[in-house]
Amino acid sequence: MNDKHLYTEDSIESLSPLEFTRLRPQVYAGDCTYSTQLLVEIISNAVDEYRLEHGSQIDVIIDKDIVSVEDHGQGFIPESYREDGKTILEAAFSVLNTSGKYRDDGTYEGTSLGSFGIGSKITTFLSHWLQVTTVRDGKCESIDFKEGVFNSRECYPTRAKSGTYVRWQPSEEFFTHTEVEINKIRNLFKTIVCLCPGLTINLNNNGNMEKFVSIHGINDLVDEAVNRKPDEIRGEKELINNRFSMNFSEGKNKLNMVLTYASNYSSTIVPYVNTGLTESGPHITQIKTVITREFNNSLKKKSG
């Protein structure tokens, strides 16, 4: 047997989260053709703040491959140190599996989009540099990382409003193209504001300004899905003018649903959980079951 295929003392390695993420970026970032996922992770945190009723505006600036996101949420608690010597802000951007969104009875009540404590860390780990500044209760903490490693911290009093500002430059070591896919981001922003009516996302794309806002919520998504122009792919025509619309809330459990009838012969369910698009799960099965049961019951009553 070839000696190089035998285990030695050096065969088994232990990597830090930073080393592993930079060695296998696809594990957390998925497709690394573009750096789009890094922006998705940071914007998700800002959306979670809005869903807690902290701030109704998110500002995104794209300057070539440098991206920044500013929310007007509650901000992190500045200069609050943990037992490991890191502040809460530093840990949130550098310690894997660190989050305030795990517990169902916590601040986010298990309803946040990001709940694995990974998102902001991969943006830190896969960027040349990342800067984050947070403001809360008249205090500011600003930190920066270089190649995923903590570099410096500055704390000072301020009269600025609460919120968090994140700015970074993705590394070409991990992405074929360090830019974001602007069409994908624009579509994401359109969807987010429809799922979060009242939220405004301002996008400055290399000097081109665009505002994303929705008045009618998910009805705006349905409008786009069923009233496309005839020459567009999968164009459908809505056959009724009185959609079924439901907005149910009980404690932390909420269900917002729109049901309509279009010219397509097959049924289409587009489900979102905490603003994240899902492909399968018991929620989809239950919706299909309830709709089928109610239609069957209605037809039986009419035929009987």
DRENTI-369564 format. One record per residue (C-alpha): residue number from 1; x, y, z. Coordinates in nm, 4 decimals, always signed. Each point is the difference from the previous one (the first is absolute). Layout:
BEGIN
<rec NUM, <X, Y, Z>>,
...
END
This chain:
BEGIN
<rec 1, <+0.0000, +0.0000, +0.0000>>,
<rec 2, <+0.1206, +0.3483, -0.0844>>,
<rec 3, <+0.1267, +0.1698, +0.3170>>,
<rec 4, <-0.1783, +0.3245, -0.0863>>,
<rec 5, <-0.3337, -0.1771, +0.0512>>,
<rec 6, <+0.0820, -0.0972, +0.3590>>,
<rec 7, <-0.1081, +0.2034, +0.3013>>,
<rec 8, <+0.2767, +0.1804, +0.1843>>,
<rec 9, <+0.0120, +0.2356, +0.2946>>,
<rec 10, <-0.0618, +0.2871, -0.2431>>,
<rec 11, <-0.2946, -0.1563, -0.1847>>,
<rec 12, <-0.2770, +0.1200, +0.2310>>,
<rec 13, <-0.0311, +0.3776, +0.0269>>,
<rec 14, <-0.2103, +0.2299, +0.2153>>,
<rec 15, <-0.0912, +0.3310, -0.1598>>,
<rec 16, <-0.1371, +0.3099, +0.1642>>,
<rec 17, <-0.3367, +0.1282, -0.1322>>,
<rec 18, <+0.1862, +0.2760, -0.1856>>,
<rec 19, <+0.2449, -0.2445, -0.1591>>,
<rec 20, <-0.2737, -0.2459, -0.0960>>,
<rec 21, <-0.2268, +0.2672, -0.1514>>,
<rec 22, <+0.2833, +0.1434, -0.2083>>,
<rec 23, <+0.1059, -0.3508, -0.1093>>,
<rec 24, <-0.3559, -0.1115, -0.0913>>,
<rec 25, <-0.1986, +0.3228, -0.0561>>,
<rec 26, <-0.2753, -0.1816, -0.1916>>,
<rec 27, <-0.1130, -0.1769, +0.3176>>,
<rec 28, <-0.1471, +0.3228, +0.1378>>,
<rec 29, <-0.0080, +0.2370, -0.2983>>,
<rec 30, <-0.1326, -0.2440, -0.2605>>,
<rec 31, <+0.0785, +0.1039, -0.3577>>,
<rec 32, <+0.3185, +0.2089, +0.0094>>,
<rec 33, <-0.0152, +0.1263, -0.3577>>,
<rec 34, <-0.1092, +0.3373, +0.1385>>,
<rec 35, <+0.0114, +0.1442, +0.3526>>,
<rec 36, <-0.3771, +0.0520, +0.0041>>,
<rec 37, <-0.0580, -0.2253, +0.3011>>,
<rec 38, <+0.2062, +0.2251, +0.2268>>,
<rec 39, <-0.2429, +0.2852, -0.0620>>,
<rec 40, <-0.2966, -0.2345, +0.0466>>,
<rec 41, <+0.1295, -0.0989, +0.3445>>,
<rec 42, <+0.0452, +0.3574, +0.1205>>,
<rec 43, <-0.3295, +0.1270, -0.1424>>,
<rec 44, <-0.1769, -0.2896, +0.1746>>,
<rec 45, <+0.1148, +0.1307, +0.3368>>,
<rec 46, <-0.1305, +0.3463, -0.0862>>,
<rec 47, <-0.3379, -0.1462, -0.1033>>,
<rec 48, <-0.0230, -0.1865, +0.3308>>,
<rec 49, <+0.0382, +0.3333, +0.1780>>,
<rec 50, <-0.2899, +0.1459, -0.1983>>,
<rec 51, <-0.2146, -0.3003, +0.0856>>,
<rec 52, <+0.0601, +0.0849, +0.3669>>,
<rec 53, <-0.1310, +0.3505, -0.0779>>,
<rec 54, <+0.3428, +0.1613, +0.0258>>,
<rec 55, <+0.0491, +0.2283, -0.2994>>,
<rec 56, <-0.1944, +0.0121, -0.3256>>,
<rec 57, <+0.2852, +0.0797, -0.2391>>,
<rec 58, <+0.3064, -0.1856, -0.1252>>,
<rec 59, <+0.2648, +0.1721, -0.2118>>,
<rec 60, <+0.2224, -0.2037, -0.2319>>,
<rec 61, <+0.2937, +0.1433, -0.1942>>,
<rec 62, <+0.1877, -0.1958, -0.2676>>,
<rec 63, <+0.3227, +0.1620, -0.1237>>,
<rec 64, <+0.1521, -0.2498, -0.2423>>,
<rec 65, <+0.0796, -0.2920, +0.2325>>,
<rec 66, <-0.0198, +0.1951, +0.3262>>,
<rec 67, <-0.3385, -0.0345, +0.1690>>,
<rec 68, <-0.1579, +0.1651, +0.3026>>,
<rec 69, <-0.3267, -0.0545, +0.1853>>,
<rec 70, <-0.1417, +0.2362, +0.2595>>,
<rec 71, <-0.3089, -0.0739, +0.2057>>,
<rec 72, <-0.1764, +0.2167, +0.2532>>,
<rec 73, <-0.0676, -0.2801, +0.2466>>,
<rec 74, <+0.0696, -0.0303, +0.3695>>,
<rec 75, <+0.3756, -0.0531, -0.0445>>,
<rec 76, <+0.2294, -0.2249, +0.2027>>,
<rec 77, <+0.0827, +0.0886, +0.3587>>,
<rec 78, <+0.3308, +0.1892, -0.0377>>,
<rec 79, <+0.3088, -0.0921, +0.2003>>,
<rec 80, <-0.1679, -0.2949, +0.1715>>,
<rec 81, <+0.2687, -0.2628, +0.0637>>,
<rec 82, <-0.0469, -0.3753, +0.0215>>,
<rec 83, <+0.1989, -0.2486, +0.2073>>,
<rec 84, <+0.2265, -0.0733, -0.2999>>,
<rec 85, <+0.1087, +0.3652, -0.0132>>,
<rec 86, <-0.1967, +0.0817, -0.3159>>,
<rec 87, <-0.2787, +0.2540, -0.0095>>,
<rec 88, <-0.3465, -0.1091, -0.1098>>,
<rec 89, <+0.0525, +0.1851, -0.3291>>,
<rec 90, <+0.3337, -0.1680, -0.0713>>,
<rec 91, <-0.1376, -0.3457, +0.0816>>,
<rec 92, <-0.3046, +0.0558, -0.2210>>,
<rec 93, <+0.2304, +0.0499, -0.2972>>,
<rec 94, <+0.2775, -0.2473, +0.0786>>,
<rec 95, <-0.1107, -0.2883, +0.2237>>,
<rec 96, <-0.1863, -0.2696, -0.1912>>,
<rec 97, <-0.3339, -0.1149, +0.1423>>,
<rec 98, <-0.0439, +0.3235, +0.1928>>,
<rec 99, <-0.3457, +0.1531, -0.0280>>,
<rec 100, <-0.2823, +0.1603, +0.1939>>,
<rec 101, <-0.2545, -0.1958, -0.2020>>,
<rec 102, <+0.0225, -0.3579, +0.1210>>,
<rec 103, <-0.2605, -0.0127, +0.2758>>,
<rec 104, <-0.3678, -0.0015, -0.0866>>,
<rec 105, <-0.0652, +0.2068, +0.3112>>,
<rec 106, <+0.2794, +0.2476, -0.0697>>,
<rec 107, <-0.0089, +0.3506, -0.1470>>,
<rec 108, <-0.0772, -0.1267, -0.3486>>,
<rec 109, <-0.2396, -0.2704, +0.1266>>,
<rec 110, <+0.1289, -0.2487, -0.2573>>,
<rec 111, <-0.1396, +0.2077, -0.2878>>,
<rec 112, <+0.3196, +0.1412, -0.1489>>,
<rec 113, <+0.1348, -0.0693, -0.3472>>,
<rec 114, <+0.3514, -0.0743, +0.1267>>,
<rec 115, <+0.0064, -0.2432, +0.2912>>,
<rec 116, <+0.3217, -0.1992, -0.0359>>,
<rec 117, <+0.2580, +0.2551, +0.1127>>,
<rec 118, <+0.1960, -0.0306, -0.3245>>,
<rec 119, <-0.1008, +0.2750, -0.2443>>,
<rec 120, <+0.1969, +0.3055, +0.1081>>,
<rec 121, <+0.3047, -0.2162, +0.0767>>,
<rec 122, <+0.0404, -0.1249, -0.3563>>,
<rec 123, <-0.0089, +0.3601, -0.1189>>,
<rec 124, <+0.2843, +0.0724, +0.2429>>,
<rec 125, <+0.1951, -0.3161, -0.0836>>,
<rec 126, <-0.0235, +0.0304, -0.3804>>,
<rec 127, <+0.0828, +0.3706, -0.0314>>,
<rec 128, <+0.3298, +0.1867, -0.0265>>,
<rec 129, <-0.1350, +0.2302, +0.2674>>,
<rec 130, <-0.3249, +0.0677, +0.1818>>,
<rec 131, <-0.0973, +0.2992, +0.2104>>,
<rec 132, <-0.3019, +0.0076, +0.2296>>,
<rec 133, <-0.1280, +0.2868, +0.2108>>,
<rec 134, <-0.2912, -0.0200, +0.2413>>,
<rec 135, <-0.1777, +0.2708, +0.1981>>,
<rec 136, <-0.2256, -0.0496, +0.2997>>,
<rec 137, <-0.0915, +0.1997, +0.3115>>,
<rec 138, <+0.2326, +0.2889, -0.0843>>,
<rec 139, <+0.3060, -0.2202, -0.0486>>,
<rec 140, <+0.1827, -0.1158, -0.3110>>,
<rec 141, <+0.2277, -0.2983, -0.0566>>,
<rec 142, <+0.1889, -0.0325, -0.3279>>,
<rec 143, <+0.2176, -0.3009, -0.0873>>,
<rec 144, <+0.1762, -0.1295, -0.3077>>,
<rec 145, <+0.1403, -0.3290, -0.1260>>,
<rec 146, <+0.2734, -0.0749, -0.2532>>,
<rec 147, <-0.0089, -0.3334, -0.1860>>,
<rec 148, <-0.2513, -0.1211, +0.2581>>,
<rec 149, <+0.2149, +0.0890, +0.3022>>,
<rec 150, <-0.0961, +0.2646, +0.2550>>,
<rec 151, <+0.2146, +0.3098, -0.0441>>,
<rec 152, <-0.1150, +0.2943, +0.2116>>,
<rec 153, <-0.2790, +0.1496, +0.2095>>,
<rec 154, <-0.1117, +0.3555, +0.0773>>,
<rec 155, <-0.2700, +0.1003, +0.2506>>,
<rec 156, <-0.1345, +0.3488, +0.0644>>,
<rec 157, <-0.3169, +0.1882, +0.1027>>,
<rec 158, <-0.2299, +0.1215, -0.2777>>,
<rec 159, <-0.3317, +0.1709, -0.0622>>,
<rec 160, <-0.0626, -0.2030, -0.3137>>,
<rec 161, <-0.3150, -0.2111, -0.0282>>,
<rec 162, <+0.0192, -0.3715, +0.0707>>,
<rec 163, <+0.0846, -0.2471, -0.2737>>,
<rec 164, <+0.2775, -0.2041, -0.1569>>,
<rec 165, <+0.2199, +0.0796, -0.2999>>,
<rec 166, <+0.2009, -0.2748, -0.1736>>,
<rec 167, <+0.2460, +0.0516, -0.2864>>,
<rec 168, <+0.2237, -0.2602, -0.1661>>,
<rec 169, <+0.2042, -0.0997, -0.3042>>,
<rec 170, <-0.0289, -0.3661, -0.1091>>,
<rec 171, <+0.3241, -0.1817, -0.0761>>,
<rec 172, <+0.0774, -0.1295, -0.3482>>,
<rec 173, <+0.1635, -0.2965, +0.1719>>,
<rec 174, <-0.3469, -0.1471, +0.0549>>,
<rec 175, <-0.2179, +0.1488, -0.2752>>,
<rec 176, <+0.0414, -0.0178, -0.3764>>,
<rec 177, <-0.1604, +0.3444, -0.0150>>,
<rec 178, <+0.0088, +0.2123, +0.3141>>,
<rec 179, <-0.2960, +0.2087, -0.1192>>,
<rec 180, <-0.3596, -0.0813, +0.0947>>,
<rec 181, <-0.2585, -0.1125, -0.2535>>,
<rec 182, <-0.2004, +0.3203, -0.0169>>,
<rec 183, <-0.3090, -0.1490, -0.1680>>,
<rec 184, <-0.0190, -0.2701, +0.2652>>,
<rec 185, <+0.0310, +0.2618, +0.2731>>,
<rec 186, <-0.2650, +0.2221, -0.1568>>,
<rec 187, <-0.2429, -0.2931, -0.0170>>,
<rec 188, <+0.0803, -0.0876, +0.3608>>,
<rec 189, <-0.0709, +0.3547, +0.1157>>,
<rec 190, <-0.3300, +0.0048, -0.1913>>,
<rec 191, <-0.1045, -0.3184, +0.1767>>,
<rec 192, <+0.1153, +0.1112, +0.3453>>,
<rec 193, <-0.2005, +0.3246, -0.0010>>,
<rec 194, <-0.3116, -0.1897, -0.1147>>,
<rec 195, <+0.0412, -0.2414, +0.2901>>,
<rec 196, <+0.0716, +0.2938, +0.2325>>,
<rec 197, <-0.2448, +0.2759, -0.0991>>,
<rec 198, <+0.1087, +0.3261, +0.1571>>,
<rec 199, <+0.3689, -0.0726, -0.0506>>,
<rec 200, <+0.1986, +0.2140, -0.2439>>,
<rec 201, <+0.3282, -0.1169, -0.1534>>,
<rec 202, <+0.2083, +0.2683, -0.1678>>,
<rec 203, <+0.2545, -0.1340, -0.2495>>,
<rec 204, <+0.2893, +0.2071, -0.1318>>,
<rec 205, <+0.1489, -0.2166, -0.2748>>,
<rec 206, <+0.3145, +0.1755, -0.1180>>,
<rec 207, <-0.1809, +0.3345, +0.0037>>,
<rec 208, <-0.3337, -0.1294, -0.1301>>,
<rec 209, <-0.2665, +0.0566, +0.2652>>,
<rec 210, <-0.2998, -0.2294, +0.0429>>,
<rec 211, <-0.2617, -0.0237, +0.2721>>,
<rec 212, <-0.1813, -0.3228, +0.0844>>,
<rec 213, <-0.3296, +0.0261, +0.1868>>,
<rec 214, <-0.3303, -0.1875, -0.0064>>,
<rec 215, <-0.3467, +0.1324, +0.0783>>,
<rec 216, <-0.2088, -0.3150, -0.0456>>,
<rec 217, <+0.2407, -0.2590, +0.1417>>,
<rec 218, <-0.0100, -0.3490, -0.1491>>,
<rec 219, <-0.2812, +0.1073, -0.2315>>,
<rec 220, <+0.2716, +0.1891, -0.1871>>,
<rec 221, <+0.1895, -0.3290, -0.0411>>,
<rec 222, <-0.3135, -0.1673, -0.1309>>,
<rec 223, <-0.0561, +0.2877, -0.2428>>,
<rec 224, <+0.3437, -0.0546, -0.1468>>,
<rec 225, <-0.0460, -0.3787, -0.0172>>,
<rec 226, <-0.3390, -0.0157, -0.1725>>,
<rec 227, <-0.0123, +0.3177, -0.2051>>,
<rec 228, <+0.3183, -0.0254, -0.2012>>,
<rec 229, <-0.0037, +0.1130, -0.3611>>,
<rec 230, <-0.0895, -0.2793, -0.2481>>,
<rec 231, <+0.3531, -0.0172, -0.1403>>,
<rec 232, <+0.1585, -0.0556, +0.3399>>,
<rec 233, <+0.1015, -0.3464, +0.1151>>,
<rec 234, <-0.2706, -0.1840, +0.1940>>,
<rec 235, <-0.2413, +0.2830, -0.0626>>,
<rec 236, <-0.3378, -0.0673, +0.1640>>,
<rec 237, <-0.3325, +0.1769, -0.0057>>,
<rec 238, <-0.2022, +0.0451, +0.3147>>,
<rec 239, <-0.3558, -0.1297, -0.0515>>,
<rec 240, <-0.1683, +0.1533, +0.3058>>,
<rec 241, <-0.0052, +0.3461, +0.1479>>,
<rec 242, <-0.0720, -0.0850, +0.3630>>,
<rec 243, <+0.3040, -0.1725, +0.1437>>,
<rec 244, <-0.0178, -0.1760, +0.3323>>,
<rec 245, <+0.2238, +0.1890, +0.2414>>,
<rec 246, <+0.0682, -0.0918, +0.3625>>,
<rec 247, <+0.2163, +0.1641, +0.2639>>,
<rec 248, <-0.0124, -0.2089, +0.3193>>,
<rec 249, <+0.1940, +0.0649, +0.3192>>,
<rec 250, <+0.0036, -0.1794, +0.3340>>,
<rec 251, <+0.2911, +0.0844, +0.2261>>,
<rec 252, <+0.3252, -0.0520, -0.1887>>,
<rec 253, <-0.1766, -0.2193, -0.2577>>,
<rec 254, <-0.1054, +0.1873, -0.3117>>,
<rec 255, <-0.1370, -0.1084, -0.3359>>,
<rec 256, <-0.0397, +0.2297, -0.2977>>,
<rec 257, <-0.1459, -0.1682, -0.3080>>,
<rec 258, <-0.1444, +0.0973, -0.3371>>,
<rec 259, <-0.1852, -0.2511, -0.2192>>,
<rec 260, <-0.1067, +0.0632, -0.3583>>,
<rec 261, <-0.0927, -0.1878, -0.3174>>,
<rec 262, <+0.2023, +0.0402, -0.3186>>,
<rec 263, <+0.0137, -0.1460, -0.3499>>,
<rec 264, <+0.2752, -0.2461, +0.0856>>,
<rec 265, <-0.1256, -0.3592, +0.0253>>,
<rec 266, <+0.2237, -0.0943, +0.2929>>,
<rec 267, <-0.0030, +0.1315, +0.3558>>,
<rec 268, <+0.2878, +0.2149, +0.1192>>,
<rec 269, <+0.0835, +0.0640, +0.3640>>,
<rec 270, <+0.2715, +0.2544, +0.0776>>,
<rec 271, <+0.0664, -0.0280, +0.3762>>,
<rec 272, <+0.2162, +0.2260, +0.2153>>,
<rec 273, <+0.0907, -0.0610, +0.3623>>,
<rec 274, <+0.1346, +0.3056, +0.1859>>,
<rec 275, <+0.0592, +0.1649, -0.3429>>,
<rec 276, <+0.2079, -0.2986, -0.1198>>,
<rec 277, <-0.1203, -0.1974, -0.3035>>,
<rec 278, <-0.0550, -0.3681, +0.0826>>,
<rec 279, <-0.0323, -0.2970, -0.2342>>,
<rec 280, <-0.1469, -0.2664, +0.2270>>,
<rec 281, <-0.1253, -0.0645, +0.3503>>,
<rec 282, <-0.3092, -0.0763, +0.2062>>,
<rec 283, <-0.1350, +0.3535, -0.0489>>,
<rec 284, <-0.0300, -0.0631, -0.3740>>,
<rec 285, <-0.1585, -0.3406, +0.0526>>,
<rec 286, <-0.2550, +0.1436, +0.2423>>,
<rec 287, <-0.0948, +0.2854, -0.2329>>,
<rec 288, <-0.0574, -0.2447, -0.2866>>,
<rec 289, <-0.2020, -0.2291, +0.2256>>,
<rec 290, <-0.2236, +0.2800, +0.1306>>,
<rec 291, <-0.0647, +0.1479, -0.3451>>,
<rec 292, <-0.0815, -0.3408, -0.1485>>,
<rec 293, <-0.2285, -0.0906, +0.2905>>,
<rec 294, <-0.1931, +0.3260, -0.0118>>,
<rec 295, <-0.0513, -0.0158, -0.3758>>,
<rec 296, <-0.1202, -0.3617, +0.0276>>,
<rec 297, <-0.2397, +0.0901, +0.2812>>,
<rec 298, <-0.1351, +0.2928, -0.1987>>,
<rec 299, <-0.0586, -0.2133, -0.3105>>,
<rec 300, <-0.1661, -0.2729, +0.2025>>,
<rec 301, <-0.2423, +0.2484, +0.1547>>,
<rec 302, <-0.0867, +0.1416, -0.3408>>,
<rec 303, <-0.0483, -0.3435, -0.1589>>,
<rec 304, <-0.1972, -0.1293, +0.2998>>,
END
